[in-house]
Amino acid sequence: MAIDMKDTLTLMQAMERIKTPASFLLDTFFPNVPEPALSTKIAVEYRKKGRSLAPFVSRGAKGVNMKRAGSTINIYEPPMMGPRTIVDPA
């Protein structure tokens, strides 16, 4: 049976028969997709640090205490923006 490519009803029936793509990776690594936030404020976390090497410890010696680098959380409210000029295709 040939599919008529110009008939809308036939094409709609063909689309209903198409299988949905497998979502194994999406379901495995992202099981809970959060809803987008509708608030006007955004919390942004900054962490300023570089990679540090582990201190050398010889066998039988005590460990070395190291200071942890923390992070800073800032609340940001984006400004309302509107175009001032009209973009003309010409």
MMTF fields as JSON, N, C-alpha, C and O atoms, coordinates in Angstrom:
{
  "mmtfVersion": "1.0.0",
  "mmtfProducer": "UNKNOWN",
  "numBonds": 359,
  "numAtoms": 360,
  "numGroups": 90,
  "numChains": 1,
  "numModels": 1,
  "chainsPerModel": [1],
  "groupsPerChain": [90],
  "chainIdList": ["A"],
  "bondAtomList": [4, 2, 8, 6, 12, 10, 16, 14, 20, 18, 24, 22, 28, 26, 32, 30, 36, 34, 40, 38, 44, 42, 48, 46, 52, 50, 56, 54, 60, 58, 64, 62, 68, 66, 72, 70, 76, 74, 80, 78, 84, 82, 88, 86, 92, 90, 96, 94, 100, 98, 104, 102, 108, 106, 112, 110, 116, 114, 120, 118, 124, 122, 128, 126, 132, 130, 136, 134, 140, 138, 144, 142, 148, 146, 152, 150, 156, 154, 160, 158, 164, 162, 168, 166, 172, 170, 176, 174, 180, 178, 184, 182, 188, 186, 192, 190, 196, 194, 200, 198, 204, 202, 208, 206, 212, 210, 216, 214, 220, 218, 224, 222, 228, 226, 232, 230, 236, 234, 240, 238, 244, 242, 248, 246, 252, 250, 256, 254, 260, 258, 264, 262, 268, 266, 272, 270, 276, 274, 280, 278, 284, 282, 288, 286, 292, 290, 296, 294, 300, 298, 304, 302, 308, 306, 312, 310, 316, 314, 320, 318, 324, 322, 328, 326, 332, 330, 336, 334, 340, 338, 344, 342, 348, 346, 352, 350, 356, 354],
  "bondOrderList": [1, 1, 1, 1, 1, 1, 1, 1, 1, 1, 1, 1, 1, 1, 1, 1, 1, 1, 1, 1, 1, 1, 1, 1, 1, 1, 1, 1, 1, 1, 1, 1, 1, 1, 1, 1, 1, 1, 1, 1, 1, 1, 1, 1, 1, 1, 1, 1, 1, 1, 1, 1, 1, 1, 1, 1, 1, 1, 1, 1, 1, 1, 1, 1, 1, 1, 1, 1, 1, 1, 1, 1, 1, 1, 1, 1, 1, 1, 1, 1, 1, 1, 1, 1, 1, 1, 1, 1, 1],
  "groupList": [{"groupName": "MET", "atomNameList": ["N", "CA", "C", "O"], "elementList": ["N", "C", "C", "O"], "formalChargeList": [0, 0, 0, 0], "bondAtomList": [1, 0, 2, 1, 3, 2], "bondOrderList": [1, 1, 2], "singleLetterCode": "M", "chemCompType": "L-PEPTIDE LINKING"}, {"groupName": "ALA", "atomNameList": ["N", "CA", "C", "O"], "elementList": ["N", "C", "C", "O"], "formalChargeList": [0, 0, 0, 0], "bondAtomList": [1, 0, 2, 1, 3, 2], "bondOrderList": [1, 1, 2], "singleLetterCode": "A", "chemCompType": "L-PEPTIDE LINKING"}, {"groupName": "ILE", "atomNameList": ["N", "CA", "C", "O"], "elementList": ["N", "C", "C", "O"], "formalChargeList": [0, 0, 0, 0], "bondAtomList": [1, 0, 2, 1, 3, 2], "bondOrderList": [1, 1, 2], "singleLetterCode": "I", "chemCompType": "L-PEPTIDE LINKING"}, {"groupName": "ASP", "atomNameList": ["N", "CA", "C", "O"], "elementList": ["N", "C", "C", "O"], "formalChargeList": [0, 0, 0, 0], "bondAtomList": [1, 0, 2, 1, 3, 2], "bondOrderList": [1, 1, 2], "singleLetterCode": "D", "chemCompType": "L-PEPTIDE LINKING"}, {"groupName": "LYS", "atomNameList": ["N", "CA", "C", "O"], "elementList": ["N", "C", "C", "O"], "formalChargeList": [0, 0, 0, 0], "bondAtomList": [1, 0, 2, 1, 3, 2], "bondOrderList": [1, 1, 2], "singleLetterCode": "K", "chemCompType": "L-PEPTIDE LINKING"}, {"groupName": "THR", "atomNameList": ["N", "CA", "C", "O"], "elementList": ["N", "C", "C", "O"], "formalChargeList": [0, 0, 0, 0], "bondAtomList": [1, 0, 2, 1, 3, 2], "bondOrderList": [1, 1, 2], "singleLetterCode": "T", "chemCompType": "L-PEPTIDE LINKING"}, {"groupName": "LEU", "atomNameList": ["N", "CA", "C", "O"], "elementList": ["N", "C", "C", "O"], "formalChargeList": [0, 0, 0, 0], "bondAtomList": [1, 0, 2, 1, 3, 2], "bondOrderList": [1, 1, 2], "singleLetterCode": "L", "chemCompType": "L-PEPTIDE LINKING"}, {"groupName": "GLN", "atomNameList": ["N", "CA", "C", "O"], "elementList": ["N", "C", "C", "O"], "formalChargeList": [0, 0, 0, 0], "bondAtomList": [1, 0, 2, 1, 3, 2], "bondOrderList": [1, 1, 2], "singleLetterCode": "Q", "chemCompType": "L-PEPTIDE LINKING"}, {"groupName": "GLU", "atomNameList": ["N", "CA", "C", "O"], "elementList": ["N", "C", "C", "O"], "formalChargeList": [0, 0, 0, 0], "bondAtomList": [1, 0, 2, 1, 3, 2], "bondOrderList": [1, 1, 2], "singleLetterCode": "E", "chemCompType": "L-PEPTIDE LINKING"}, {"groupName": "ARG", "atomNameList": ["N", "CA", "C", "O"], "elementList": ["N", "C", "C", "O"], "formalChargeList": [0, 0, 0, 0], "bondAtomList": [1, 0, 2, 1, 3, 2], "bondOrderList": [1, 1, 2], "singleLetterCode": "R", "chemCompType": "L-PEPTIDE LINKING"}, {"groupName": "PRO", "atomNameList": ["N", "CA", "C", "O"], "elementList": ["N", "C", "C", "O"], "formalChargeList": [0, 0, 0, 0], "bondAtomList": [1, 0, 2, 1, 3, 2], "bondOrderList": [1, 1, 2], "singleLetterCode": "P", "chemCompType": "L-PEPTIDE LINKING"}, {"groupName": "SER", "atomNameList": ["N", "CA", "C", "O"], "elementList": ["N", "C", "C", "O"], "formalChargeList": [0, 0, 0, 0], "bondAtomList": [1, 0, 2, 1, 3, 2], "bondOrderList": [1, 1, 2], "singleLetterCode": "S", "chemCompType": "L-PEPTIDE LINKING"}, {"groupName": "PHE", "atomNameList": ["N", "CA", "C", "O"], "elementList": ["N", "C", "C", "O"], "formalChargeList": [0, 0, 0, 0], "bondAtomList": [1, 0, 2, 1, 3, 2], "bondOrderList": [1, 1, 2], "singleLetterCode": "F", "chemCompType": "L-PEPTIDE LINKING"}, {"groupName": "ASN", "atomNameList": ["N", "CA", "C", "O"], "elementList": ["N", "C", "C", "O"], "formalChargeList": [0, 0, 0, 0], "bondAtomList": [1, 0, 2, 1, 3, 2], "bondOrderList": [1, 1, 2], "singleLetterCode": "N", "chemCompType": "L-PEPTIDE LINKING"}, {"groupName": "VAL", "atomNameList": ["N", "CA", "C", "O"], "elementList": ["N", "C", "C", "O"], "formalChargeList": [0, 0, 0, 0], "bondAtomList": [1, 0, 2, 1, 3, 2], "bondOrderList": [1, 1, 2], "singleLetterCode": "V", "chemCompType": "L-PEPTIDE LINKING"}, {"groupName": "TYR", "atomNameList": ["N", "CA", "C", "O"], "elementList": ["N", "C", "C", "O"], "formalChargeList": [0, 0, 0, 0], "bondAtomList": [1, 0, 2, 1, 3, 2], "bondOrderList": [1, 1, 2], "singleLetterCode": "Y", "chemCompType": "L-PEPTIDE LINKING"}, {"groupName": "GLY", "atomNameList": ["N", "CA", "C", "O"], "elementList": ["N", "C", "C", "O"], "formalChargeList": [0, 0, 0, 0], "bondAtomList": [1, 0, 2, 1, 3, 2], "bondOrderList": [1, 1, 2], "singleLetterCode": "G", "chemCompType": "PEPTIDE LINKING"}],
  "groupTypeList": [0, 1, 2, 3, 0, 4, 3, 5, 6, 5, 6, 0, 7, 1, 0, 8, 9, 2, 4, 5, 10, 1, 11, 12, 6, 6, 3, 5, 12, 12, 10, 13, 14, 10, 8, 10, 1, 6, 11, 5, 4, 2, 1, 14, 8, 15, 9, 4, 4, 16, 9, 11, 6, 1, 10, 12, 14, 11, 9, 16, 1, 4, 16, 14, 13, 0, 4, 9, 1, 16, 11, 5, 2, 13, 2, 15, 8, 10, 10, 0, 0, 16, 10, 9, 5, 2, 14, 3, 10, 1],
  "groupIdList": [1, 2, 3, 4, 5, 6, 7, 8, 9, 10, 11, 12, 13, 14, 15, 16, 17, 18, 19, 20, 21, 22, 23, 24, 25, 26, 27, 28, 29, 30, 31, 32, 33, 34, 35, 36, 37, 38, 39, 40, 41, 42, 43, 44, 45, 46, 47, 48, 49, 50, 51, 52, 53, 54, 55, 56, 57, 58, 59, 60, 61, 62, 63, 64, 65, 66, 67, 68, 69, 70, 71, 72, 73, 74, 75, 76, 77, 78, 79, 80, 81, 82, 83, 84, 85, 86, 87, 88, 89, 90],
  "secStructList": [7, 7, 7, 7, 6, 6, 7, 2, 2, 2, 2, 2, 2, 2, 2, 2, 2, 1, 7, 7, 7, 7, 7, 2, 2, 2, 2, 2, 2, 7, 1, 1, 7, 7, 7, 7, 7, 7, 7, 1, 7, 3, 3, 3, 3, 3, 7, 7, 7, 7, 7, 7, 7, 7, 7, 7, 7, 7, 6, 6, 1, 7, 7, 7, 7, 7, 7, 7, 7, 7, 7, 3, 3, 3, 3, 3, 7, 7, 7, 7, 7, 7, 7, 1, 1, 7, 7, 7, 7, 7],
  "xCoordList": [0.846, 0.0, 0.893, 1.752, 0.695, 1.487, 0.869, -0.348, 1.711, 1.242, 1.142, 2.094, -0.041, -0.231, 0.365, -0.131, 1.424, 2.135, 1.389, 1.8, 0.311, -0.439, -1.737, -2.452, -2.06, -3.292, -2.991, -2.199, -3.611, -3.349, -3.754, -3.015, -4.913, -5.396, -4.459, -4.2, -3.955, -3.025, -1.727, -1.181, -1.226, 0.013, -0.167, 0.755, -1.342, -1.602, -1.631, -1.136, -2.205, -2.225, -0.814, -0.48, 0.009, 1.388, 2.175, 3.015, 1.918, 2.618, 2.228, 3.051, 0.984, 0.55, 1.219, 1.337, 1.654, 2.305, 3.797, 4.41, 4.379, 5.808, 6.062, 5.361, 7.053, 7.412, 8.178, 8.949, 7.952, 8.693, 10.139, 10.378, 11.102, 12.505, 12.781, 12.116, 13.765, 14.136, 14.716, 15.5, 14.333, 14.817, 15.563, 15.428, 16.354, 17.078, 18.051, 18.051, 18.88, 19.875, 19.216, 19.661, 18.161, 17.452, 16.812, 16.888, 16.187, 15.547, 16.573, 16.317, 17.737, 18.754, 19.457, 19.591, 19.903, 20.716, 19.918, 20.396, 18.731, 17.896, 16.48, 15.557, 16.291, 14.951, 13.94, 12.753, 14.387, 13.47, 13.855, 14.866, 13.069, 13.321, 12.577, 11.349, 13.316, 12.63, 11.851, 12.192, 10.809, 10.008, 10.777, 11.515, 10.62, 11.316, 10.762, 9.564, 11.649, 11.252, 10.515, 10.893, 9.481, 8.698, 8.944, 8.244, 9.939, 10.22, 11.093, 11.696, 11.153, 11.942, 13.378, 14.219, 13.682, 15.027, 15.72, 15.093, 17.031, 17.83, 18.964, 19.634, 19.19, 20.318, 21.482, 21.36, 22.617, 23.803, 24.91, 25.208, 25.521, 26.59, 27.926, 28.092, 28.865, 30.208, 31.18, 31.102, 32.084, 33.133, 34.45, 34.721, 35.271, 36.53, 37.662, 38.017, 38.212, 39.348, 40.053, 39.484, 41.276, 42.036, 42.26, 41.948, 42.783, 43.073, 44.326, 45.345, 44.249, 45.416, 45.845, 45.024, 47.134, 47.668, 47.5, 47.483, 47.378, 47.301, 48.664, 49.688, 48.697, 49.989, 50.66, 50.001, 51.971, 52.738, 52.775, 53.087, 52.46, 52.502, 53.33, 53.047, 54.346, 55.169, 54.507, 53.664, 54.892, 54.3, 54.581, 55.725, 53.535, 53.675, 53.54, 53.478, 53.492, 53.368, 51.892, 51.018, 51.634, 50.258, 49.817, 50.647, 48.537, 47.986, 48.127, 48.42, 47.917, 48.022, 46.621, 45.879, 46.269, 44.966, 45.02, 45.973, 43.993, 43.917, 42.606, 41.592, 42.634, 41.443, 40.601, 41.133, 39.304, 38.401, 38.041, 37.849, 37.956, 37.529, 36.005, 35.41, 35.387, 33.929, 33.37, 34.093, 32.088, 31.43, 30.598, 30.296, 30.237, 29.446, 28.147, 28.163, 27.025, 25.729, 25.188, 25.059, 24.876, 24.311, 22.922, 22.668, 22.027, 20.687, 20.709, 21.137, 20.26, 20.322, 18.921, 18.186, 18.567, 17.274, 17.545, 17.995, 17.275, 17.584, 16.693, 15.521, 17.26, 16.464, 15.474, 15.664, 14.436, 13.455, 14.055, 14.5, 14.07, 14.677, 13.658, 12.803, 13.762, 12.892, 13.691, 14.552, 13.421, 14.179, 13.823, 12.666, 14.838, 14.616, 14.539, 13.95, 15.13, 15.086, 14.371, 14.383, 13.758, 13.063, 14.038, 14.678, 14.157, 15.035, 14.3, 13.249, 14.867, 14.259, 15.009, 16.237, 14.32, 15.034, 15.805, 16.74, 15.439, 16.149, 17.423, 18.189],
  "yCoordList": [-1.175, 0.0, 1.24, 1.389, 2.102, 3.315, 4.423, 4.482, 5.284, 6.42, 7.626, 7.991, 8.234, 9.442, 10.61, 10.967, 11.205, 12.279, 13.601, 14.539, 13.7, 14.946, 14.91, 15.911, 13.758, 13.618, 13.823, 13.08, 14.814, 15.157, 14.038, 13.729, 13.423, 12.367, 11.166, 10.575, 10.802, 9.683, 9.993, 9.132, 11.215, 11.606, 11.65, 11.3, 12.074, 12.09, 10.673, 10.437, 9.729, 8.339, 7.755, 6.964, 8.137, 7.654, 8.21, 7.508, 9.45, 10.054, 9.386, 9.285, 8.929, 8.258, 6.9, 6.41, 6.288, 4.98, 5.056, 4.043, 6.245, 6.389, 6.145, 6.692, 5.334, 5.038, 6.213, 6.882, 6.449, 7.516, 7.061, 5.873, 7.971, 7.576, 7.099, 7.514, 6.227, 5.694, 6.8, 7.621, 6.821, 7.854, 7.232, 7.682, 6.192, 5.492, 6.418, 6.475, 7.145, 8.016, 9.164, 9.537, 9.719, 10.812, 10.334, 11.023, 9.17, 8.634, 8.209, 8.319, 7.722, 7.24, 8.393, 8.372, 9.389, 10.445, 11.667, 12.428, 11.87, 13.0, 12.521, 12.818, 11.777, 11.238, 12.303, 12.166, 13.36, 14.414, 15.717, 16.328, 16.137, 17.408, 18.496, 18.465, 19.472, 20.504, 21.464, 21.69, 22.013, 23.001, 24.319, 24.621, 25.108, 26.399, 27.349, 27.355, 28.146, 29.084, 30.266, 30.761, 30.702, 31.819, 33.092, 34.086, 33.073, 34.254, 35.231, 34.877, 36.469, 37.495, 37.534, 38.198, 36.845, 36.874, 35.541, 34.482, 35.619, 34.44, 34.357, 35.357, 33.181, 32.969, 32.422, 31.395, 33.124, 32.737, 32.41, 33.209, 31.237, 30.823, 30.904, 30.339, 31.606, 31.739, 30.973, 31.025, 30.272, 29.57, 29.944, 29.54, 30.715, 31.183, 30.42, 30.681, 29.492, 28.741, 28.069, 27.883, 27.718, 26.984, 25.563, 25.24, 24.74, 23.375, 23.368, 23.955, 22.72, 22.629, 21.171, 20.256, 20.983, 19.633, 19.12, 19.894, 17.83, 17.224, 17.346, 17.146, 17.672, 17.79, 16.432, 15.405, 16.449, 15.204, 14.757, 15.547, 13.509, 12.944, 11.679, 10.772, 11.624, 10.415, 9.387, 9.723, 8.157, 7.052, 7.225, 7.44, 7.131, 7.248, 8.678, 8.89, 9.665, 11.058, 11.427, 10.727, 12.532, 13.005, 13.723, 14.18, 13.816, 14.52, 16.024, 16.526, 16.741, 18.196, 18.789, 18.425, 19.702, 20.365, 21.418, 22.193, 21.442, 22.429, 23.18, 22.621, 24.454, 25.281, 25.025, 24.947, 24.895, 24.703, 26.045, 27.036, 26.058, 27.27, 27.256, 26.309, 28.292, 28.363, 28.991, 29.255, 29.22, 29.843, 31.018, 31.124, 31.885, 33.062, 32.988, 32.733, 33.212, 33.188, 34.614, 35.267, 35.082, 36.416, 36.297, 35.417, 37.187, 37.249, 38.312, 39.441, 37.964, 38.843, 39.019, 38.049, 40.249, 40.536, 41.19, 42.334, 40.474, 41.038, 42.243, 42.264, 43.249, 44.433, 44.16, 43.257, 44.951, 44.862, 45.566, 46.709, 44.908, 45.496, 45.59, 44.719, 46.644, 46.823, 47.453, 48.297, 47.06, 47.643, 49.106, 49.505, 49.9, 51.321, 51.629, 52.633, 50.77, 50.995, 49.842, 48.711, 50.135, 49.113, 48.546, 49.299, 47.229, 46.578, 46.459, 45.825, 47.073, 47.087, 46.102, 46.168, 45.201, 44.249, 44.898, 44.295, 46.096, 46.787, 47.36, 47.988],
  "zCoordList": [0.0, 0.0, 0.0, 0.869, -0.945, -1.058, -0.212, -0.038, 0.302, 1.095, 0.177, -0.513, 0.188, -0.614, 0.161, 1.229, -0.374, 0.319, 0.31, 0.994, -0.441, -0.518, 0.268, 0.323, 0.887, 1.647, 3.131, 3.71, 3.741, 5.135, 6.08, 7.015, 5.858, 6.733, 6.719, 7.768, 5.564, 5.467, 6.192, 6.881, 6.045, 6.723, 8.238, 8.975, 8.716, 10.153, 10.715, 11.817, 9.975, 10.423, 10.44, 11.323, 9.478, 9.456, 10.637, 11.2, 11.017, 12.152, 13.467, 14.378, 13.574, 14.796, 14.958, 16.081, 13.883, 13.941, 14.27, 14.605, 14.176, 14.457, 15.937, 16.789, 16.24, 17.623, 18.218, 17.531, 19.501, 20.174, 20.371, 20.589, 20.301, 20.459, 21.876, 22.825, 22.006, 23.318, 24.179, 23.704, 25.43, 26.342, 27.515, 28.653, 27.235, 28.295, 29.019, 30.248, 28.268, 28.902, 29.657, 30.742, 29.085, 29.741, 31.039, 32.056, 31.014, 32.213, 33.251, 34.45, 32.809, 33.744, 34.46, 35.683, 33.712, 34.307, 34.758, 35.6, 34.228, 34.619, 34.922, 34.164, 36.027, 36.289, 36.691, 36.396, 37.357, 37.8, 37.118, 37.466, 36.167, 35.484, 36.244, 36.323, 36.811, 37.602, 36.714, 35.553, 37.29, 36.583, 36.546, 37.483, 35.485, 35.449, 36.503, 36.786, 37.074, 38.121, 37.503, 36.442, 38.167, 37.672, 38.473, 38.282, 39.375, 40.173, 39.399, 38.385, 39.891, 39.216, 39.72, 39.112, 40.811, 41.374, 41.132, 41.143, 40.914, 40.615, 41.627, 41.884, 42.206, 43.11, 42.294, 41.626, 42.356, 41.598, 42.589, 43.478, 42.439, 43.351, 42.621, 41.54, 43.221, 42.667, 43.544, 44.772, 42.913, 43.635, 42.979, 41.849, 43.686, 43.132, 43.796, 44.946, 43.068, 43.586, 42.424, 41.349, 42.659, 41.665, 42.154, 43.3, 41.315, 41.727, 42.591, 42.225, 43.704, 44.574, 44.665, 44.611, 44.802, 44.913, 46.337, 47.295, 46.454, 47.774, 48.44, 47.785, 49.735, 50.411, 50.525, 50.69, 50.435, 50.528, 51.982, 52.873, 52.214, 53.561, 53.502, 52.719, 54.326, 54.359, 55.265, 56.097, 55.097, 55.847, 57.339, 57.74, 58.155, 59.602, 60.106, 61.317, 59.22, 59.655, 59.778, 59.266, 60.461, 60.607, 59.34, 58.553, 59.152, 57.994, 58.139, 59.224, 57.045, 57.031, 56.883, 55.972, 57.782, 57.685, 56.597, 56.515, 55.763, 54.693, 54.815, 55.234, 54.444, 54.491, 53.243, 52.136, 53.422, 52.287, 51.679, 52.383, 50.374, 49.689, 49.622, 49.108, 50.136, 50.164, 48.904, 47.943, 48.93, 47.793, 48.288, 49.477, 47.375, 47.683, 46.89, 45.686, 47.566, 46.896, 46.863, 47.898, 45.667, 45.485, 44.877, 44.054, 45.285, 44.717, 43.624, 43.864, 42.449, 41.283, 40.721, 40.535, 40.458, 39.831, 38.481, 38.43, 37.377, 36.07, 35.771, 36.146, 35.091, 34.78, 33.649, 32.834, 33.624, 32.546, 31.335, 31.441, 30.209, 29.02, 27.902, 27.742, 27.145, 25.994, 24.862, 25.111, 23.638, 22.527, 22.327, 22.46, 22.004, 21.762, 20.266, 19.864, 19.453, 18.024, 17.343, 17.83, 16.234, 15.458, 14.44, 13.705, 14.391, 13.438, 12.104, 12.013, 11.085, 9.771, 8.857, 8.787, 8.162, 7.312, 6.174, 5.645, 5.792, 4.708, 5.267, 4.537]
}
